[in-house]
Amino acid sequence: MTDHSVDAAPTTRRGQAKAARRVELLAAAARQMAARGFAGVRLEDIGAEVGVSGPAMYRHFASKNDVLDQLLLDISERLYAGGAEVIDRGGPPREVLGSLIEFHIDVLVTKPDLIAVQDRDLGSLSPDANRRVRSLQRRYVESWVQVLLAVAVEDGRTLADDEARVRVHAGFGLLNSSPRLPSFDEAALRTLLARMALAALLADLS
């Protein structure tokens, strides 16, 4: 994975402070863009939320587009790497699929602003970031597709690759809508989404 935020862990107190401020700025950007959209947020608005002046923002980011690139690369890398880790742990296909669903829901619940921004503002990425994000997303989808195909084989069913891909995309659509749902108890939301996603992915297969 490419580390798009820092080249190495900051070792000085000043470097650590700058890295911490950068994290604060990215979190503020995610909140504001989730609420108002990329076009409705200025770089100065992001800085103001955490007490950074407009000119000082350029010490951290080249532009507002740079902020969006960083946000969506981060969530795409987080999803791909986390999904790969789940699959690498191994286990029966149906259990792995359940673990993938739980992992995805955990990201949704803990990073709802990033999911909302990704869903709405993907088209505003710079060309390079767009290519990298879409590549990570395709690889994440394909990892789910392979697990779903393995579940079908395990159950003695035939499932075409294209249909498996449609099922996975539809499952993501169901899950990724959760940041926009009315307030709901978190534990109950996790359980409900997991059951619904599993049922959607396996519809007519079991």
HELIX and SHEET records of a PDB file:
HELIX    1   1 ARG A   13  ARG A   36  1                                  24    
HELIX    2   2 PHE A   38  GLY A   40  5                                   3    
HELIX    3   3 LEU A   43  GLU A   49  1                                   7    
HELIX    4   4 GLY A   54  MET A   57  1                                   4    
HELIX    5   5 LYS A   64  ASP A   88  1                                  25    
HELIX    6   6 PRO A   93  THR A  110  1                                  18    
HELIX    7   7 PRO A  112  ASP A  121  1                                  10    
HELIX    8   8 LEU A  122  SER A  124  5                                   3    
HELIX    9   9 PRO A  127  GLU A  154  1                                  28    
HELIX   10  10 ASP A  161  ASN A  176  1                                  16    
HELIX   11  11 SER A  178  ARG A  180  5                                   3    
HELIX   12  12 GLU A  186  LEU A  201  1                                  16    
END                                                                             
